Amino acid sequence: MVHALPGNVISTQTSNDGSSMQDDHSDKVELVVEAYVPPDPGPYPQDQPKQNSVRFTPTQVGVILSGVQPGLTMVVGPPGTGKTDTAVQILNVLYHNCPSQRTLIITHSNQALNDLFEKIMERDVPARYLLRLGQGEQELATELDFSRQGRVNAMLVRRLELLSEVERLARSLQLPEDVGYTCETASYFWLLHVYSRWELFLAACAQNQDKPTFIQDRFPFKEFFSNTAKPIFAAESFEKDMRTAKGCFRHLQTMFQELEECRAFELLKSTVDRSNYLMTKQAKIVAMTCTHAALKRKDFLHLGFKYDNLLMEESAQILEIETFIPMLLQRQEDDRARLKRCILIGDHHQLPPVVKNMAFQKYSHMDQSLFTRFVRLGIPYIELNAQGRARPSLARLYNWRYKDLGDLSYVKENEIFQRANSGFSYDYQLVDVPDFHGRGESAPSPWFYQNEGEAEYIVSVYMYMRLLGYPASKISILTTYNGQKLLIRDVINRRCVPYDFIGPPHKVATVDKFQGQQNDFILLSLVRSRFVGHLRDVRRLVVAMSRARLGLYVFCRRSLFEQCYELQPTFQLLLQRPDHLSLNLNEFTTFTDRHVEDTGPVQLVSGIEEMANIVNYKMHQVYQARVTSYQSDQYSAYPGQSAMEIDASEENGTENTEPSVGEMDLDNGTEKDASLPPDATSNGSAHLDASVEENRDV
């Protein structure tokens, strides 16, 4: 065996002559290396540990190694670089390497906390050690309840399940079943009957290692494990059967360990006492937002809440004072802080904390987070350098802001990133939106900016995507102002919601609120037509450009934004493509074999009116298909009736009550003809006016 000295310890054995050094070098050291074989976890499927399916980059491995070391770890994570997966792996390693330590998770938003928590549930961390505090717990995409009351109820239900297993074990050993009455009687049963039998079995095995069938014949709990999918012992090798027997005993150990943890919930009768015990003693990973930590700090100190590790996601969005509060949720012991690790994960190139008071924001620099302050002061940090969210072409719109942000091989090679967006010539494009009815941006009240032309245009493009078959859940509409967000929602309620085959998009939100989220297709409205406004902040531009995975379409006033110096690196790329929306009208579904760099036949949309006519034409096609399908169903239901009789029955009250296609208007109830083909709409508003007059004549 080789013993190595630490790097800062010098051996005291020195030699006065060179002969002794030669003797030392002449000694040969034998190093024996053996492959590690993990122990058998147990015979049941639920005993198998959950495997990690994420392949980490070398930089992410460095972050994980740094995160499990004591002290401060700072991680800068550009958009799509796997900050959440890396954070979850740090938590997973800490749980397994330091099982007695407790970890506190803090985020700025409920959305980020739920994303982090859902990924923790997929790892090899038992659900009984997880706790989610705060109001956002209801939004978790899981059937399990991870609130305090939900975890208490789950522990009580689990207690009954385990006690029934103890009774079954007692029956298999031909003992009275009353040993499974309480957790206390079960613990006595473990010591007197289970563990003692295991020790006698091990002693007998030590003397009969030459008999391959000995374990199969003498294993004391063979009847209890008789309900497995296949026989647990093969009787081929003593070593294999011994490994299986230890796995079975490990299953029993885990079962009685869980019962021991349920014992406190059996003794405590009050719901409040049970939930407080769960939070302060039972849970190993506790998650909450920084707001909840600030509101409940007094309660945490009163209950004696303790934790050893602090992991803070979105730390660049958290106020400096809000960063300190989670570090002080526990009292010091013997004038020493118990906190061992502090892991801050964020991105100071994205939006800072929101401070509405301009004096505090500008003169006090209150919008500077502690994370940003540390980076500015030169504290060492690790920057993740490979994104796996967006197409490489989309990533170029914002990766100039980072030192060395590359792309994972996944986004270069996967088929979904290689295919073009059906119905569109380009995967990203800037669409110039002129004045609509002689007006660009408007402000009904101060700072409440709206742009009706961009709202109508963006909703028409959304409807076009839905009519091609794009799922609504894969499309999000973003804007830079709340006024525009409300206007877009009004237009959607008027033009999309009445039609069941269109409906609303996944989300209509501001860029600031959508930070930390993503979607396949993003339609972005920049609103302003006189002044650039707060998009001049490059951090907001980085957030806006980095939300899309497959397609990004920006609707704005080109003449304004192309002159903004701060936005030049992004807008120079956008303006390399036509500033009129380029469609491929030869594609009628979401599937296409066209490569992302192949534009196909390009049709440039002249403006808002032509886009509306294209949508109305496609709506008319859908309407005709539905009428044809309805009539064919009627013919098949009443084969003896003639078409005249069916039409008469429809006129008597069975007609379709769905809004007609002519109601798909752009402004204040003006009807438009949906029967115009796309080729007939090349002149834009002239054809639209003609269709209006035609409808009025009808």
N, C-alpha and C positions, 0 to 999 in steps of 0.2 A: 504494500500500500504506500502511496506517495503522499506526503504531507507538505503542503506549500505554505510558505511564510507570507503574511500580508506585505504589501508593497512598502509600508512605512516602518517595518520591523527589520532590523539588520541582525544577522546571525552573530552570536557572540563567540562561536567556535572559530578562532583564527589559527593560522598555521605560521610558524616561524621560518620554515624552509619550504622550498619548492617541491620536495619529494612527497610531502603529505598531500599537496594539491594534485599531483599526478596520480596518487593512489585514489583520491576521491573521484577523479574523472574516469578512472579505469573501472569503477564499479558500474555494473549494468543494472538498469532499472526495468523491471517487467511491469507493463501496464496491461491490465485485463479489461476489455470493453465488452459489455453484454447489452443486448437489445432489451429495452424496457417493455414488459408485457403488462398491460393494465389489468387490475383484478377484475374478476367476474362481478358485474353489478347486481345480478340476480336473475331468476328464471322467467320473470314476467316482462311483457313489453314496456310497462310503465317504469321498470327499473333502469331501462337503458338511458344513458345521458343524452341530452339533446346536442347535436353536432353543430358546430359553427360552419356556415356555408360561405362566409365572406372571405375572399382572398385579399390580404392586406399588402399594400405597397411597402417597400423598405422604409419610407418616411413614416408611414403609419405605425410600423413595428417600433421605430424609434420613439414615437409618441407614447405607445403603450408601455415600453420599458421605462421611460421617464416618469410616466404617470403612476406606476406602482412603487417608485422610489419615494422615500420621505422627502418633504419639502414642497416648494412651489414649482408647478409645471404650467407653462403658458403655451397655448397652441393657437396659431393663426390658421383659420380654415376658410379659404376662398369658396365661392359657391360651388356646390356639387362635389366637394372633395372627400366626403364621407366623415364629417365631424361626428355625426351621431353614432355611426357604426364603430368608430374608434373609441368614443366615450363609453359605449356599451361594453366593448371588450375590456377596457380598463376596469369597469365595475365587475365584470365576470371574473377576471384574474384576481382582483382584490378579495372577492367573496371566497374563492377557492383557496387562495394562499393565506389569507388572514381571516379564518372563519369566525373568530371572536370579535372582530372589529365591525363597527357600524358605519355606514356611508350615508351622507345627506346629499341629495340632488336638488339643485336650484336652477330654474330657468326664468326668463322674463315673461314668456307667454304660455298659456295653457296648451296651445297647439304644439309647441316645441316639446313641452313636458310630456304630452301624451305620445308623441312620436317616439321619444326616448324610452318611455315606459313600455310601449308595445313591443319594442325590439328587445328589451330586457326579458320580457315574458317568453320570448322565443329561445332564450339561452338556457343553460343548465343551472338555473337559480330557482329553487322551489317557490311556489306562489305564496306559501305561508310566511316567507321572509320579506315580502314586498308590501309596501304601504304607500298609497297616493292620497295626500291631503289637499283640501281645497275644493272649490266649486266645479272645476273643470273635469272632475272624475267621471261625470255622467257621459262625457263625450268620448270616452275610451272605446275603441272598436273591439270589444271583447264581451263575452257572456259573463265573465267573472266580475265580481264587485270588489274593487280594491280600496274602497273607503274604509274608515275605521269600523263602522258598524258592519259593513259587508264582510270584512276579514274576521271579525268576532263570530258572526254567524257561520262562516265557512269553517272556522276552527271547531265550533260546537258540532256541526254536521260531520266533520272529519273524525271527531272523537267517537261518535256513535259507530261509524264505519269501522274504525280500528278496534273498538271493543268487541264488535261482532266477529272480527278476525281472530281476536284472542280467544273467544269462546270456541271457534272452530278449531283452533290449535289445541285447546284443552281437550276437546272431543277426540282429536286424532291421537292424543297421548293417553286417552282413557282416564281422564281426570274430571272432577266436577266442573260444570260450566260457570259456576258463580264467581270464578276468578276474574271474569270479565265484567264485573258489576261496576267498578269505578277504576279510574286511572291508578289509584293507590294499590288496590288489590292486584291489578295487572302488573305493577312493578314488583310486588312480592312474588308473583307467579314467574316472572322473568328470572329472578335470582334463584328461587328454590327448585324450579322444574326445567326451565329452558337452558339457562347458562350452565347449570350443573351437568345436564345431559351432554351438552356440547363438550365440556372439559373431559368427561369420561370417554366420549367418542374420540377426541384427539389423542388421549393417552393410549387407547386401543389401536389407533391407526399407526402410531409410532412403532408398534411392535409387529405390525402385519403389512409392511409396505411391499412385500413380495407377492401379495395376493391381489390380482386385478379386480376381483368381484367383492372384495371385503367391504368397500364403502357402500356399494349398492345393497349389500345384505344388512349392514349394521347402522346405516344412517338413521338417527332417531326421529327425524321429522319427514320421513319419506311419504307418509300418508297425507300430511298437510299439503305437500306440494304435488299431490297426485292430480290436481286440476289444471296443470300446465298443458300447453298445446301439444307437446311431445315429451316422451320420457326424459327425465333430467340426467340420468346416468346411462352411459353406453357400455360400461363394464369392459372397456378395451384397454384402458391404461389407468394405473393408480393415480398418476399425476393429474391427468385430465379430470378424473372424477373428484379428486381432492379440490381442484380449483372450482368445480361446479358446486361442491358442498360448501365451500367458503362463500360462494356467491349467494347460496340459499340462506346461510346464516347471516350474511350482510343484509339481506332483505328483512329478516326478523329483527336485527339490530335497529334498522331504520324505523321499523314499525313501532317498536317500544320506545325509541327516542322521540318520535312524534307524540306518542301518548304521554310521555313525561312533559313535553312542552304544552300539551293540552290540560295538564293537571291544574295549572293556575286558573284557567277559565272554568274549571269545575269547582274550585274553592271560592272564587270571587262570584258573588251573586248579582251585584249591581252592574248594569250595562256600562255606566260611566267608568267604574273601576276596571272592567274588562278591557274597554277601549284604551284607557290610559296605560294599562300594563302592556297591551299590544304595541303601543307607540314607543314606550320607554324601554322595554325589555325584549320583546319578541322579534320585532321587525329588524332586519339587518340592512335593508335599503329603504330609505324614506325619501319621498319625492314631494316637492311643493314649489310654488312660484315665489319669487322674492317678495311679492305683495303679501302673500299669506304669512311668510316668515316675519315680516314687519308687524303685521296685525296681531299675531299670536305669540310674539316673543315673550311677553310676561307669563303666559300660560306654560310655555316650554320651560322657562327657568323655575317656575313653581313646581312643576312635575319632576324636575331633575332629569330632563332630556339630555342624553349623552350621545356623542358621535366622534369618530376618529378621522374620517375622511370627508372632504367637501369637494364636490364636482359641480362646477357652475357652467352651464351652457348659455349661449347668447350673452356672454359677459360684457361684450362691447356695447350692448344695448341697455345695460343696467346702470343706473346712477351710482356715483361713487359711494354715497352713504348707504344705498341699498345693497352694495357689495359687502360692506362691513357688517351689516346686521346678521346675515347668515353665519358669519364667523363667530358671533357672540350669542348664540342660542343656548349655551351651556355655561355653567359656573366653573371657575377654575378650581382645581384640586391641588392643595398644598402649594399654592402660588405658581402652579405650572399649568399651562394650557394642554388639554388632552388632544387637540387637533394635531394630526401627524402629516397629513397631505392636503394640499390645496391645488386643485386642477382648474385652471381658467381656460375656457375654450370660446373663441369669438373671432370676429373679423372687423378690425377698425377701418377697413376700406368700405364698409357698408354703413347703414344709417346709425347715428348715435342715439342716446336716450332723448326722449321728447321733453323739452322744457319750453312751455308756452310764454313765460315771462321773458321778454326780450332783454331786460336788464340783467337778469340772472344768466341768461344764455350767452350774451355777447361780452359783457364786462366781467362777470364772475366765472365764465367758462364752466358753468354747472353742467353743460351737456357733454363734458368730457368724462368718460367712464374711467374707472380705476384701471381697466385693461389697457385702454388707450394711453393713459398716463405712464404705465409701466413700459409700454412699447416705446413711447417718446423718450423716456429716461434711459433707454438702452438695456433694460432687463432682458436676458437671453430668452428666446422663444424658438419654437419649431414651427415652420410653415409647411403645411401640406401642399404638394406640388403636382397633383394629378386629379383632374376632374372626370367624373363618370356620369354626369347628368345630361349634358347637351351634345348635339352634333358639334364636331370640331369647328365647322363654319360659324355656328352661333356663338361658340365660346370665344372666338376671335373678337367679338364685339366688346368684350369686357376683360379679357385676360391681359391686355396691355397694362392694366392697373397693378398687376402683381409681378413679382420678380421673375419667376420661372414656372409659370402655370402651364402644364402640358395636359395631354389627354390620355386616358386609360385605353388599352387596346380594345376594350369592350365597345366603346363608342365609335371606334374606327372600323371594327369588323362585323358587328352585329347587323343582321339584315334590316332591322327596323330603322337603323340610322343610315343605311345605304339607299333606301327607297325614298323617292320624292313624295311630297305631300300631294295627294290626288286632288285635281282641280286647280292647283296653283302651279305657276311656272317656277317659283323660287321658294326656298325654305325660309327666307327672311326678306323683308322688303319695307322700304319707307314709302308711304302713300301720301302724296301731297293733296290736302283737302282745301279747296278754295272757299270763298265766302258762300254761304248758303242763304238764299233770299236776301243777298246784299249785306250779310252780317257774319262776322267771325266769332270771336269770343264775346261774352257778355257777362255782366256781374249784377244780378238782381239785388244783391246785398254785398257789402264789403267782403273780400276774400272768397266769395261764393261764385267761383268762375265756372261758366258753362260754355259749350260750343255745340250748337244744335246740329251743324253739318257733320261733325265728327261722330256724334251720337247716332245719327241716322245711317251714316256710312258703315259704322262698325257693327251695327245691328243687322244691316243687310248682309254683310260678309258672314256674320254668325249664322244667319238663316240659310245662306248658300251652303255653308259647311254642313249644317244639319240635314238639308235636303240631299246632299251627297251621301249621307250616312255616318258622318262623324258623331261619336257619342257626345252628349252634352256634358258628361262628367269629365271629358278630356279637354274642354275648352273653358278658359277663364278670360274675363274682360277686365283689364286694369286701366286706371286713370290716375292722374296726379293730383286731382282735386275732388273734394267731397261733393261739390255742386254738380260736377260732371257725372259722378257715380250715381247720384239720385236721378239725374236726367236720363241716363242710360237705362236705369231700372224702369222708369216710366215708359220709355219707348219699347222696352222688352215686354212689359205688361200689356201694351197696346197692340204690338205686332206679332208677338211670339206665343204668349201664354194661351190665347184662345185656341191654338192649334195643338192637338195632342201629339202630333208627330214632330213638333219643333220644341216647345217648352223653353224654360229658362236655362241659361248656362250653369256650369258648376258653381261659379262664384263671380260676382261683380264687386270689386273692391278697389281701394286705393293702393298705390305702390307701397306706401309705408306699412299698411296693415298686412300686406301679402309677403313681407319679408320673412324668410325662413320656410316658405312654401314653394311649390312648383306645380307645373302642369304640362301636358304635351304641347298644347297650342295656346299662345297668348296673343290677344288682340289688345293693343296698347293705344290709348288716346292721350296726347300731350296737351290738349285743350287750348293753350295760349296762342294768340295770333298777333299781339302787339309787343309784349315783352316776354322774355324767356321764363321769368319767375323762378321758383325755388328748384326747378330742374337744373339750374346752373350748378347746384351742389353735385359734384361728381359722384359722391357716395350714393345719392338717390338714383343717378343714371346707372350705376353698377347693379343696384338692386333690380331696376326695371329691365335691364337687358339680360339678366341671369335667371329669370323665372321660367323660361321656356325650354323644353327638351327637344322638340321636333320642328316647331314653326313659330315665328315671331313676326307680326305685322304691325308696324308703327304708323299711326294716323296723326299727321301734324301739318303745320304750315312750314313748307320747306324753306322759303325765303328768310324766315326768322331763325330757325335753329341751325341752318348751315353756316351762319355767321358767328355763332357763339364759340369763342376761343376755347373754353374749358371742355366742350363736348366734341372737339374736332376729331380725335382718334376714332370715335365710334361713328360719327356721322359721315366721315370720309369713306368708311366701308359701306355704309348704307346707301350713299349716293352713287356708288359704282354701278348700281342697278337702276332700272327705270323708276321714276317717281309716280307712275300710274300703276294701279293694281294690275298685275299680269295673271290672267286666268288661262287654264287649259280646259276649254269647254267640250273637248272630245272625251273626257273622263266623266263617267256618270255614277261611279261608286267610290268607296274609300280605298279599294284595292287598285294598285298600279304596279307594273313591272318597271316603270321608268326610273332610271338612276337619278339620284338627287342633283347631279350636275347637268342632267339633260332637261332643258326647258320645255321641249316639245313645241307644238304649234302655239304661239303666244297671241292672245287677244288682250290688248290694253283697254281697260275700262276708262272711259272718258271722264266719268264723274259719278256723283251720288245718284242722279236720275237713271243713268244707264244700269248701274248696279241694282237699283230697285226693279227695273224692268226685267233683268235677267232672273232675279229671284221670283218675280210674279209669273214669269213664263214657266219656271220649274214648279211653282206652286200649282199652276194650272194643269201641268202634266200629272202631278200627284193626285189632284182632284179628279181628273178624268179617269185615272187608273182605279181610284176608289169607287167611282160610279159604275165603271165596267165590272168590277169585282162584286159590287152590291147587286147589280142586275143578274150576273151569272148565278149568284147564290139564290136569287128569287126564282130564276128559271129552274134550277135544280130542285128547289123546295116545292114548286108548283108546276110540274111538267105539263099538266093539261091546260094551263092558262096561256092565253096569247099575250104578246108583248103589250097590246093595247090595254088589256085588263090590268096588267101589272102597273102600267103608267097611270091608269085611272085610280088604282088603289093608293099610289104614292101621292096623287094630287089631293086625296081625301084625308090627308093627315099623317102620312108616314114618310113625308119628305125629310131629307137630311137637314137638321137644324144647326149644323156646324157653320161658322162664319164663311161667307163666300170669299173667293179669291180676290174679288174686286175690292173687298174691304181692307186689303193690305196696303194702307195708304202711308204716305210720307209726312203729311202735315194736315192736321185739323179736318179730318173726314173727307178729303178729296179722293174720289175713287179713281182707280187706274185699271186699264185693261190688262188682264193677265194672259191673253192669248197671243201677244206679240212674240215672235221668235227672237232669239238674241241677235241675229243678223239685221233685224229690222230696227234695232235700237242703237245703231251706231251714231245717229245724230243726236242722241241724248234727249234734251228737253223738248225739241220740236215734236218728236214722236210722242212724248209723254203728254203734251198739250193736245195733240190730235186725239189721243186715246181718251182724254178727259171729255172733250167735246162729244166724242162718239158715245160715251157712257151717258152723258146728259141727254142726248137725243133719244137713247133707248128709254 
